[in-house]
Amino acid sequence: MTQAAEEIMIITRPTDFAIRLASNEFAIFVLGSATKDMIIIANRLKVGIEAIENKVAIENTSLIISIGMALHTKEEKLIDFLGRADESVKEAIHVNESRIHMSK
């Protein structure tokens, strides 16, 4: 997971806020950005994480990444935004391959 954290730090911008939530879960708050910017960052993360050699599991395997995204609106309560983001991650996890999912 150290390599994944390093990849996140390389890909995110100085204005983004990346934190580790659990052993294999990270959150990135992309400040002041539109959906287009979030998708660009998510795609870069997907490519970067998949390129990491998985030394813990079977040789010649790659890591997969499930990315859930949500865009916070001014009128939305923070708890509701975080709930949508969490649901988006859960939706992305449902398949056994890398996936990016945007909440509604």
Secondary structure in CASP SS format (residue, H / E / C, confidence):
PFRMAT SS
TARGET T0000
AUTHOR 0000-0000-0000
METHOD secondary structure of the structure
MODEL  1
M C 1.00
T H 1.00
Q H 1.00
A H 1.00
A H 1.00
E H 1.00
E H 1.00
I H 1.00
M H 1.00
I H 1.00
I H 1.00
T C 1.00
R C 1.00
P C 1.00
T C 1.00
D C 1.00
F E 1.00
A E 1.00
I E 1.00
R E 1.00
L E 1.00
A E 1.00
S C 1.00
N C 1.00
E E 1.00
F E 1.00
A E 1.00
I E 1.00
F E 1.00
V C 1.00
L C 1.00
G C 1.00
S C 1.00
A C 1.00
T H 1.00
K H 1.00
D H 1.00
M H 1.00
I H 1.00
I H 1.00
I H 1.00
A H 1.00
N H 1.00
R H 1.00
L H 1.00
K H 1.00
V H 1.00
G H 1.00
I H 1.00
E H 1.00
A C 1.00
I C 1.00
E E 1.00
N C 1.00
K C 1.00
V C 1.00
A C 1.00
I C 1.00
E C 1.00
N C 1.00
T C 1.00
S E 1.00
L C 1.00
I C 1.00
I C 1.00
S E 1.00
I E 1.00
G E 1.00
M E 1.00
A C 1.00
L C 1.00
H C 1.00
T C 1.00
K C 1.00
E C 1.00
E C 1.00
K C 1.00
L H 1.00
I H 1.00
D H 1.00
F H 1.00
L H 1.00
G H 1.00
R H 1.00
A H 1.00
D H 1.00
E H 1.00
S H 1.00
V H 1.00
K H 1.00
E H 1.00
A H 1.00
I H 1.00
H C 1.00
V C 1.00
N C 1.00
E C 1.00
S C 1.00
R E 1.00
I E 1.00
H E 1.00
M E 1.00
S C 1.00
K C 1.00
END
